């Protein structure tokens, strides 16, 4: 029986090739979109799943409010891990990581700049089950001057991982390290990305066992089997009582007094499996994802699949009149309603199977392009598991049944006598359902279109907002920390002589992703914590202001002509406001010179720089202080500003020549500040592009459904159209007659979509401290696009019907 159903269904689909092509095409687009988004979402949800200890591994977060600043850190203090494992048996082990800057690594004639380097405790391989393929996991990182590197990194320097063991490499032309282990590359779906690990014993701050105030280490705890997250309440209460409170008291204030002033120091533990999607703190080891994007893409996938299923229902219903007599004859010959329903459902399932096959082929073809768009190494092999196999087998059945149920029951409900007499009864409920489906389709499409417009408008706003500095025409030379002081001075002078160069500066602190350093400043020599200002401290040279094209609002910037500038400070407007000085220039503030803030160094405020965005637009402009980096002192980056007329590539060649003259053989690594700035919003830009892509596909699939519904209406009103034309109706009036009802549905969808789109995009914009105001034209533009596309779709069928021969229409009826 089933074989017979399938054979008849196949013949029917083959007979109606145009209908089958549109139906299979619409479902294939919907399923392909779902598969692509599923690959993206599964990749986002797969982080840390490679780690069998992930459920027992936690990272300590720090939340600090002090001196008018709030800090949410992914790091904690140096002695914390050792104190916890010593006092709390529920914790099996701990490891600290500290991400460093770039390192120049040399081995013989081979040298590369390594970007993902961590200091790590020797317990790294006990906490994280990364496989060591050469050397000893137990001996790795146990002594000063040792390191471990990933397999890919080892193969850059040596022929095999085994050949790397016990070899010595030179870091920054200064530090010799012996390789004690080579490990498998850390999986891409991890919040870790270290290609090289240096022994923590070489990091000076790690040896400060009493420094509970400096939060620079990513600290991970491995709980024992059976221990739960509830242990952390007891752990952190004990830390506050035994370590934090005594440490704060050394600063001349009790923790209770500090909290009365509104300040606090709090710790929490986050499971590492939640870090990628739920954590966006300062000092993350690498850029994380966002659970909101997972929700957005999942909703988009659901929207498109629903639209595709609605299309199927509309297209199948549009064919009902043509198949009504077939149903009537089958019923007269004894077919029961159940067998007819089974037949139509089998037709539906076959359609979905064909669509799924087409979708898989399409996904295979476009996946490389989608992977580049999403910036993820996506592969269909990630779907080769029993869960997906079950899902793939269920999709044709579930989608086929869901999408084909209404047409099946609709067609099988025809009365044979009425059908054979040519009197098909069409209920109001069926018409209402089809109208509701069209409204639902375009409501979802307009929401996607509006979201795309808002995202792109926000990104445009970010890229063109007055930032307080000029990011254009600034070449950043990385890794200048390898230069000796004499080399740094010489290369800076020679770069200033190059044609087209306006200014040159050396600093590791930039208003794009770079290092940061936070410390308090006090308005008086006494440690008045209630008046302290906790702010970022940037070391810059005298050329920084001109190179960045920042503006002074009062006083002056640093200068070589003033020897006292080594004890001077320049504040931004936010910092000056927090000190409450009416005229800050000339005032004296104080900086602690030791960890316990007992000795205070006086600093003269010589100027105030206009506020500029030194973090991303999700954060308000905070307080910042510039300190003078005296001539001859090196920094991690050299900044070269050129004129707008300067050829960037020619400038790069000239600068590279100067670099190779002074440091021959060392890699020349550079970037442009505008590119680095744009990379801060790379994830948002990718989301915008992906949403735009799927919004376009959603509109396309929705128009297929509208096409089917118009075809249905035209087919039902063929005689009416013929009579109107015989009586003198023009083609325009016929097009208007057929179009107005559908355009009303689309306009209704727009009215429903607007408040939903406004609410959803308002929630998304709340992530940004500096954001656009949603304006009426954004919703109007999205609605206008939807109306235009819908009108074009409707008019195509309507004009075709209006231009048909009325005699032929009346004869066939």
N, C-alpha and C positions, 0 to 999 in steps of 0.2 A: 504493500500500500504506500509506504513512505517513498519507495523508489518511483512509483507512478506519480506521486505528487511532485517530486523533484523534477521528473522528466517533463511533466506538463508545465511546471513553473519555468523551467529553462526555455521551453518552446515559446511561452508567452513573452518572456523577456527578450528573446531573440527577435520575435515578430515586431515588437515595439522598440526598435533600436534607439530612436531619438529619446524616448522617455527613459529607457534604461541608461543611456549615456549620461543624461542630465542627473538622474537619480544616483547612479553609481559615482559620478563625478562629485556631486555635492557631499555625499557620505564619505568619499575618499578624502576630500579636503578636510572635513571635520575630524576624521579619524587620524589623518596625518598630523594635524595640528595637535591633537591630544597626545599622540606618540612623542612628538618633539618636546612638548611641554613636560610630558611624563619623564623623559630622559633628563631634562633640566632639574625637575623637582626631585627625582630620585637621587641625582648627584648631590643636590643640596642636603638631602636628608641622610646621605650615606656617611657624612663626616664622623670620623672616629669609630666607625663600625668595624674597621680592620683590627681594632684594638680589643682583645678579649678582656682586658682589665678596665675598659672605659667606664663601666658601671661603678667601679670602686675608686676611680681617680677624680680628684677635685682640684681646682685652682683657687687660691686665696685672692679675693678682691679687696681693695681698700677704698673706703669712701671718706674723704677728708673735707671738712669745712674749717677754714682758718684764714684770718686776715682778709675777709671779704671775698674769698675765692672758694669755689666748690670744685673738687677734683674727684672724678670716678676713675680709679686706676685698676689695671689688670695686674699690678705688681704689689709687693709687700716688702717688709724690711728684711735685711740680711739674716738676722739670728732667728727668725720666726720658725722656720722648718725644724731646725735642730731642737729648739725649745719644746715644740709640740711633740716630736717623736720621743723626747726624753721623758715627758710628763704624762703622756696619754697612750696607754697600751693599745687603744683601738686603731691607732695609726701604725701601719706596717713599715712604711718608708716615705721618704720625701726626696725631692730634687729641686734645685734652683736653676733657673736659666736667666741669663741676661743677654739681650740682643745687643751686639756691638755695631759699630759702623762698618764701612768697607775695609777690607784688608788686601794689601798687595802680597800675593803668595808666590814665592820663587822656589823652583826645584831645578837645579842645573840651568839649562838654557830656557826652560819653560817657565812662564810667569803669567798669572791671571789675577784679575781683581775679583775677589769673592765677596758677594753681597749678603749672603744669609749665613752669618757666623754667630754662634752663641758661646758664651761661657756656660759651662755645665758641670754639675757635681758628678762624681764618679758613680753615683747611684742612678744615672740617667737610664741605663739599660735594664735596671731592676724595676723602675717605675713604668717606662715605656717599652713594650716588647718589640723593639726594633731589632731585627736579626743581625748579629755580627758575623760577617762572612770571612773575615781574615783578622788575625790577632786575637786578643783575649778581652771579652766583655768585663771580666773581673779586674783586669789590670788597666783597662782604658781609663784615662783621665784621673788616675789615682795619684799622680805626682805632678809637680810643677814642670812646665815646659813640655807637656805632652798634649796630643790632640787626636781626635778621631774624625774621619771624613766619610762621606757617602761614597758609594760605588762609582757613581757618575763623576764625582769630583776626583776620585783617585785615578780614574782612567784618563783624565786630562793631563796628569803629570807622569803616570807610570803605565807600563804595559799591561799589568794585571793588578787586581787588588792585593794579591799576596806579595807582589813586588814592592808595594808601598810600605809594608810593615818594617819598622825600625829605621826607615829613611828619615832624613832631617830636611825640613823646609824652612825658608826664611820669610818671616812676616814683616812687612813694612821696612825691609832692609835693616832691621834692628834685632828682631827676636827670633832665635832658633827654637823650633819645636820638633819633637820626635813623634812620628806617627805610631800609635799603639793599637789602633783598630780601624777597620773599614767595615761599614755597615750598609745594609740594603737601603736604597733611597726611601726616605719617608714618603708614604703614599700621598698623592695629591689631595685626597679627601681627608686632610688633617689640618688642624689649626697651627701645626708646627711646619716649618719649611727649612730647617737648618741643614745646610750642606757640609758644615764643618763645626765641630765642637772643640773648644779650648778648655783646658783644665781650669776649673773654678778657682783653684789655689793661686792662679796667676792674676785674678781680679782682686785688687787691693781692698775694695769695699767689702768683699765677701769675708774678709778676716776681722772686720769690725763687729765683734760678737756682742757688743753692748749698744750698738747704734740702732735703736728702735724707731728713730724718727726719719731715716732716709729710706724711701720706698722705691727701690730700683730693681727688684728681683721678681721674676715670675716664679712663684712657689707652688709646687704641686704636691698633694698628699695622696698616698695610696692607703686606703682603709683595709683592714683585715677582713677576711671572709666573715660574713654575718654582721659586721658593723654597719650601721645606717647613718644617713645624713643627720639624724638627731644628735649625734655625738658632737657636732660642731658648736651647738649652743653652749655646752659645757666647756669645750676647748677655748672658745673666744672669751667667755666669762673669766676663765682662769688666766688667759693672756692679759686681759685688762687689769686684773687684780695684782698679778705677780710681776708683770713686765711693763705694760704700757703706762700705768699710773705712776710707778716709780721713775720711769724714764721722763715723763712729762714734768714731774716734780723737780727734776734737775734743771728745768728751764725757768724755775722760779715761780711756778703756779701749779695748783693742784688740778686734777682732771675735773673735779666738781666745779671749781671756779671757772675753768675753761668752758664747760658746758653751759654754765649760767650766762656766759657772754655770747652764746649761740654757736660756739665752735664744737666740733666733735671729731673723733677718730674711730671709725667703725670698720669691722671686717666681716666678710661673708665668704661662703664657699660655693662655687658653681661647678656642677658636673662638667667634665670636659666635653661630653657629647652635646652640651647645650651651648658651648662657646661660639661655634660658627654662626649660628642663626640668632642667638639671643644676646650676644655681648658685643658692645661697640664702645670700649673704654680706651682711655689713653694707655699707651705702652702695650697694645696688643702685639703679638709676635708677627702677625700678618693681617691684611685686610680681611674682615669677615663678611659673611652674607647677611641677609635680613629676612626674618620669618615673614614679614609683610609681603615681600616679593614672592615668596612661596605661595602665600594665600592668593595674591593677585593673579599669578600665572595659573594656579589651580582653578580659580573662578573663570578665567578666560577660557581655559580648556573646556570646562563644563558648559560655558555659554555657547561656544562654537559647536560642541557636540549636540546640545539641545537644539540649536538652530538647524543643524543638519538633519536631526530626527524630525523636526517640524516640517522641513522641506519635503521629506519623504511622505509624510502624511498628506501634505497639500498636493504634491504631484500625483500621488496615488488616487486621491479623491478627484483630481482633475480628469483622470482617465475613467472615472466611474461610469459616465454616461455612455462611453464607447463600449464598456464591458457589461452594461446592464442587461442587454438581451442575452449575452452568454450566461449570465447568472440565472435569468429567467428560464432559459431552455434547460439548464442543468437541474433546476428545481422541478420543472415539469417532468423530467426524465427520472426523478427520484432522488436526486442529491439532497442530503440533509444539510442543515445549517452548519453543523459541526464539521462535516467534510469540506464544505466550502471555506470555512474559517481556516481549517488546517492547510488547505491548498494555498490560500492567499498568504498565510503566515510563512509557509515554506518558500513562497516566492520572495517574501521580504527577507528571510534568512539568507537565501542565495544572493540577493542583492548586496546584503551587508558583507558576506564572504568575499564577493568580487571587489567590493569597495575596500575591504581590509587588505586584500592582496595588492590592489593598486596603491593603497596608502603605504604599505611596507616598501614597495618599490620606490615610491616618491620620497619617503624618509631616507632610504639608502642613498638616493641621488643628492638630496639637499643637505644631508647631515654635516658634511664638511663645511659648508657655508654657514649653517646654523651654529656649529661649534665655534667658528671664528667670531660670529656675531655675539654669542653668549660668553665668549672667552673661557670656554671650558673644553677639556678633552673628552667630549661625548662620544660614545660608541654604542652601536646596536648590541654588542656583546654583553653590555650591562643588563640587557633584557633577557639574556639566556639563562633563566633560572625557573624553578618550578612555579613560583608565584606568577611570573609573567605568562608562562605557558598556560596556566589555568585561566588567567585573565583573558588571554588571546582566544582560548576556546570558548569562553563565556560571552565575549563581546558580540559575535554574530547572533547568538541566541537571545541575549538580553536586549541588545539594541534592535535586533530584528523584530522581536516580540513587541518591544515598547513602541517602535516607530511604525510597525505594521498592524498593530492591534486595531486602531481606529479604522483605517481603510478596510481591513478584513471584516470587521463587524458591520461597518457601514454598507459594504457591497453585499454581504450575505443577508442583510435585512430587507433587500428589495422584495416586493410582492410580485410573484411571477406573472399574474394576470395583468397587473398594471403596467409592468415592464413590457410585456409583449404587445399591449395596446398602445405603447408609446407614451404612457402617462406615468412618469417617474415622480414619486413624491419626495420632495426635498424639505426637510424639517428646518424650522428656525434655529433649533439647537445646533444643527450641523454648521449653519452659516455663522452663528455666533462663535462657535469653537474656532472655526477657521480665522475669523476676525481677531479673536483673542490671541491666536498663535502668531499672526502677523504683527500685532502690537508688541507681543513679547519679543519677537525676533529683533525688531527695530529698536525697542527700548534697550536691549543689551548692546546692540551695535552703536547706538548713540552714546551710551555710557563709555564704551571703549574709545570712541572718537574724541569725546570730551576729555577723557583722561590723557590721551595722546597730546592734545593741544596744550593742556595745562602743564604737563611734564616738559614739553619742549619750550614753553614760554618761561618756566622756572629756570631751566638750564640756560636759556638765552640771557635771562636777567643776571644770572651768576657770572656768565662770561663777559658781560658788558657793564656790570655795575662799577661805580667808582670805588676802587679798592683801597685808595690811599697810597698806592704805589703803582708803578708802571711795569707790568709783567712782560711787555713786548720788547723785542730786540735785546734780551739779556741771555748771554751764553754762560752756562754754568760748567766750569771744569771741575770734575769730581776728583777726589782722592789726592788733593794737594797736600794732605798731611804727610805724604812721603817726601816732601821737599825739605831740605835743610834750610835754616833761617836765611843764609846767604843766597841760596837758590831762589827762595820765595821773594826776597827783595829784588833780585835781578830780573826774574821773569815778570814781576809786576811792573817794573819800570819799562821793560821792553814792550810789554803789551800795550801800555799807554801810548807808545810811539806809533802803533800801527794805524794806517789810514782808516778813517771811519769810526775809530774807537773814541767814545766820549768820556768814559770813566771806568776804573778798575777797582775792585774791592776784594778783600779776603775775609770770609766769615763762614762758619758752619751753620749759622742760624739764618733761616730763610722763611718767608711767608708761604712756603710750599712744604710738603712733607720733609722734615729734617729733624735734627736733634732738638731737645728742649731741656731747660734747666730752671727749676722753680726754687726760689728762696724768699724769705721774708725781709722786708725793710721796715725800720722803725722811725717814727718822727722825732724820737728823743733817744738819748743814750741809755735811758732805763728801758728795761724789757717790759713795756706796757703792751701786753698781748691784745688788749681790747682795741688798741690803735694801730696794730701791726697791719701791714699790707703784704699779702702773699702774692707774688707775681713772677712772671717769667723773666729770667736774666739772660740777656743776649750780649755776647762779646762781639764787637764790630770794630772796624778801623775807620779812619777819618774819611775814606771815600765812599762809605756805605750809603749815606744820605743821597749823594749825587747819583750814584749808580742805580739806586732803587727809585729815584725821583720822588722821594718823600718830601713833605713840607714841614717847616718849623712854624709853630704858632707863637712861640716866645723863645727868647734867648738864642743860643747858637748850638751847633753840633761840634763834635770833637775836631781838634786841629793839632798838627805837629808843632805849631808855634807856641802852644801852651803846655809846658812841662807838667803842670799840676793836673792835667786831664786824666792822669792815671788814678786820681782820687775823685773823679767827677762822675756824674751820672746824668743821662738824658731820659726823661720819662715820656710815655705817651699820655694823651689827654685823660684816658681812663684812670691811669695811676695817679696823675696830678689831682684829679677830682677826689680820689679816695683819701689822699693826704689832707684834703680840705685847706690847702694853702690858697690864699687869695691871689698872691703873686708868687708862684713856686720858684722862679729863677733867683738864685742867690741863697736859697734856704739850704740847710744842712739836714740830711737824714742819715741813718746809721744802718750798717749791714753787719750781721754776726760774722765773726772770724773763726769760730770753732763750732763744733757740733752741739755744745751745751750753751751756746750764745752768751758766754760770760764776757768775752771781749768784743767790743763794738768798734767798727771802723767808720769814721765820718766820711760822708760823701757830699760834695757840693753839687747841687742841681744847677746845671749850666744851660738847660734848654728843655723845651717841651715840643715833641713831634706830634703832628696831627694823627689822630687815630687811623690805623690801617688794619685790614683783615689779615691776621697772621695765622688763623686757623680756618676751618671750612665754615660755610654759611649756616651750618647747623648750630653754631655757637656764637654767642654775642662777643663783641670785642672786649677782651679783658685787660687788666693792667699789665704793663710791660716796662722794663728798664733796660737801657743800653749801657754797657760798660766798654771802656776803651781797650781795644786790642792794639798794643803799641807796635810801632814799626819794627820789623824783623821777626815778630811772632807769627808762627804759621797757623793755618786754619785748614779745615777739611775741604773747603771749596774756594775757588776763585771765580768772581763774577765779572763779566766783561760786557759793558753796555756799548752798543754801536748805534749809529744814526739810522734813521728809517730807510735811507737810500742805500745802505750797505748791503751787499750781497751776502747772505748768511753763510752759504757754502764756501764762498771765497774767504770769509772771515775765519771759518773753522779750519781751513787749510793753513792760513797764516799762523793761527794760534797753535795748531798742531806742530808746525815747524819750530816754533819757539820752544814748545814743550820738549820736543825730541832733542833740541840743542842742549837743553839744560839737564834733562833726565833721559838720556838715550836708553832705549830698551824697555822703558816702563810704559805700560798701556796708557793710551790717551782716551779717557772716558769723559763724555760730555753730554749735556742735554740743554734744551732751551726752557726758560722759565715758564713761558706760556703753555708749553706742552705738559710740564710737570704740574702746573696749576689745573689744567683740564683733566689730568689723570686723577685728581682728587675726586672728581665727579664721574669717573669712568663707569662705575656701577649704575648710577642713575641714568647716564646716557645710554648704556646697554639696555636698561629696562625700557626707556623711551622708544628705542629702535624696535625692540621685540614687541612691545605693545602696539606700535604703529603697524608692524607687519601683520599681527594677528587681528587687529582692528580692520585692516583692509580685507583680510580673508573672511572675517565675520560678515562684513558688508556684502562681499561677493556671494557667500553662501546664503545670506538672507535674501538677496535679490533673486537667487535661483528659486527660493520658496515663493517669492512674490510672482515670479514668472509663471510658476506652476498654478498659482491661484488665479491669476489673470487668464491663463489658458482655460482653466475650469469654467470661469464666468463667461468667457467668450463662447465656449462650446455650448453652454446652457442657454445663451441668449442669441444664438445664431439666427433663429427665425425672427426674433424681435428686431435684430439689426437689419435683416433683409427687408422687413416690412417698413421700417423707418426710412430706409434708403429709397424704396419704391415711392413712398409718400413725399420725398423731396428733402430728407435730412442730409446735411452736408457731412463730409468726412470729419471736419473739425468738431461738429456737435456730437457725432458718434464717439470720437476720442474723449471728449469732455465727459460724456455720459458714463463711459467705462472707467475713466480715470479718477473721477472726483471721490468716489467712495474709498478707493485705496489710499489716495493722498490724505484723506481725513484720518485714516488709520495710522499712517506714518506721522502725521502731526500730533495725534493723540499719544503715540509712542514717545515723541520728542518731549511733550509736556510731562509725561511720567518719568522720563529719563533725567530731566534737568535737576530736580531736587535730589535724586539718588546720586547723580554724578557730582553735584555740589558737595554733598555730605562726604562722599568717599575721597574726593580730591582735597577737601579741607583737612581731613584726617592725615592725608599724605603730606600736605604742606606744613603741618605742625612740626614735622621733624626739622624744619629749617627756621632758624632764628630770624633770618632775613629772607623774605619771600614775597612773591607777587600777590596782588589782590585779584581774586577771580572776578572777571568782568563779564558783562552781559554778552559781548560779542563772541566770547569763546563758546558759549552754549549755542548762540545763534549760528556760528560757523559750523559747528558739529551738526546741528539740525539742518542747516542749509545743504550740507554735503549729502546727508541722508535723503532729504527731499529730492535733490537733483538726481541722485542715482536711482531712487525709487521711481521718479517720474520718467526717467529714460527707460527703465525696465518696463513699466506699465505701457508707455506710449508705443514701444516696439510692437507689443501684441495688439494694442488697440488700433494703431494705424493699419496693421495687417488686416484686422477684421473690418475696419471702416472702408478699406479699398477693395475688399472682395466683391465678387459679382453677386448682387442680391438674388438674381434668378436662380443661380446655382445653390445659394443658401436655402431658398424656399423649396427647391426641388428635393434637396437632400433631406430636409426636415419632413 
